[in-house]
């Protein structure tokens, strides 16, 4: 068992709520039935991207789709990637070594991936020596939400109102919008401008070394220096923009896989509660698969897509994106 009771809860509620309109599972359902249902559904799930607008501009949007059409990476992609309860879906927002601050737009219908802006300008994460851009494949776990109305019991701060962030450490540089199957290794509790912002460390299950990497201690063994670099990067990456260094709970000490899986379980529960709220404070719960009040049909999907510009050539990047910043703490 991974979560103990929690993993069974995630399997039952994530698998069946995804395809059954949040029906409660009868106590008579057996684990075999759950596995059979999960196998049938998970085997169908492959994803592609559909881009709109011009990359490197505020008009750019990246939608994710499966064989049936556009899906929301926030709501439609299941948290679990298989029926073992140990493998999760990760949506890649930012490939390793890149700088563009891409993110799932939680406020727009169908939650496309867009580039974040600040004061009307596109955001690029600085290269803080010796780090080049993001040092992992950076993304999010679907069907999770860090609740801004609750004080986190571990950090004493409220959630950051976003899906749970994940840092994938495998050797392969992923592609923007790619959906990876990953396993959880641990987590770091970042306090970002007074908000709890968990960073969950994961590895692609298809990585050659993945069978040997199952917990936080295995990262230090097989990726020596990466945990230290991760905490350093998260601490200093906003300093070139004139902000103070970020703080951490637990003095920046990474927590193990069991701890991290509890965070995943909790934020999955918060996400389910979000879908039941009448007032979501600007977050879009529009989806195409959940069969609830926020679900829309293909006609409405096409109407949403028609509001975006067609895909065109990328806008050239300014040379400042490649600038090195040297920080002395």
Order of alpha helices (4+ residues) and beta strands (2+ residues): alpha-alpha-beta-beta-beta-beta-beta-beta-beta-beta-beta-beta-beta-beta-beta-alpha-alpha-beta-alpha-alpha-beta
